[in-house]
Amino acid sequence: MNNFVGTWKLLSFEEIQPDGSINRPYGQDPVGRLIYDASGHMAVQIMRRDRQLLSSDDPQQAPPEEIKTAVEGFTAFFGTYEIDEAEKTVTHHVEGHVFPNSVGRDLKRRFEFSRDRLTLKPSDNRTLVWQRIAGS
């Protein structure tokens, strides 16, 4: 059975810095959703909960610095995924990404399950912890 299938909410996103300190690039209380379906498709969205509102409801009218700050506090991508149980990795094959340079890339993460939690490690210093909210 595929333990990934379902909808997950983000609990934490942390990066350990070279000096040992912890950076939280999406703030102390980030919000995010990660969805894996049974047909091998996935999508993820992560954002800072404390993003500032733009000065205009029309993004075309907002100053470039406001748009830059809004985008820096948000990431999203979608595509397909493959699981390697032996290596304990999941690879996301990116079809679309808010960061254009990632389109077409394969993003490999180490994974670990613990009850209703999924921990993904894109690198040795970066850890995302997700909690299942729907699905298997």
N, C-alpha and C positions, 0 to 999 in steps of 0.2 A: 504494500500500500504506500502511496506517495504522501508522506507526512507534511509536505509543503502546501498541498492544496488547501486553499481557504483564504480568508482575509485576516490581516495582521495589523495591529496598531503599534506605532513606535513608542517605546518606553524610554529609550535613551540612545544618544549618539555621542560618542566620546572619542577623542584623539589624545594619545599620550605623547607629550612633547619630549624632545631629547633631554631636557632637564628633569623629566619625571612629572612635570605638572600636567594637569588635565585640561584640555580645551574642549569646549562644547560649541561647535561651529553653528549650530541651529538653536543656541540658547539653552537655558536651564530646563525648559519645559517644551521641547519641540513637539510638533504634531506631524503625524505621517500615517500613510496607509500603504500596505504592500499586499498585492493580490497575485496568487498563483492559481491557475485553473488546471483542470485535469487534462486538457488538451495540449499543455506545454507552453501556454502563454502567461506572461507576467506584466505587471505594471506597478510602479512605485511613485509616490509623491511625498516629499518631506519639506517642511517649512518651519521657520521661526514663528512661534506663536505671537511674538511681540513686534511683528512688522508694523511700521508706521503707515497710516493711510496716506494716499497720494493727495496732493492739493486740489486735484480735479477728479471727478468721476469718469472723465474721458481720458484714457491713458495717452491718447494722441496729444493732449493738451498739458500733460504733466511734464515738469522739467526733467531733463536727462539724468540729473543726479538722483532724483527720486526714483526713477525707473531702475537705475543701476542698483540702488539700495534694496529695492523690492526684489529684484532678480537674484541678488547675492544671498537673500534669505530664503531661497526656494530652489528645489531641484526636483526633477521628474524625468522618468524615462519608461519606455515600454519595449517589449520584444518577446522573445521566447526564452526558455530555460532548459538546461540539461543538468541532471544530478549525477555525480560520481560518488557512489556510496563508499567505495574502497578508499578514495582520497578524502572523503568528507568535504566535498566541494560542490557548489552549485555555480554554474556559469550562465550569466545573463547575456544573450545575444541581442545587442541593442539595435532596434529598428528606428526609434525616435528618441531624442533627448533634448532637454532644454539647452544643453551645451553641445553645439553642433559638431565639435571635434570628436565626440563620443559615438556618434551615429556610425553603425557598422562594426563597432568594437565588441569584443567579448570581455565581459567583466566577471572575473572569477572571485568567489568568496568562499572562505572556509565556513562551515556551519556546525552548529551543535543544537540539539533539542533537549529541553528539560521541562517536562510536563507541558504546560501551555505556552512555553517560551521558545523562541527561535533566536539564536545569536548568530549574527553574520559578521565575519571579519574580512573586509576587503584587503586589509594589510595588517602587519604586525602591530601597528600603533592605532588602528581605527577599529572600533567595535560598535555595532548597532544591536540593540536588544528589542525584539518584537514580541507582542503577546497576541495569541490567537483570539479573534472576536467572532469568527464564523467559519464554518467548514468542518472538515473531518476531525 
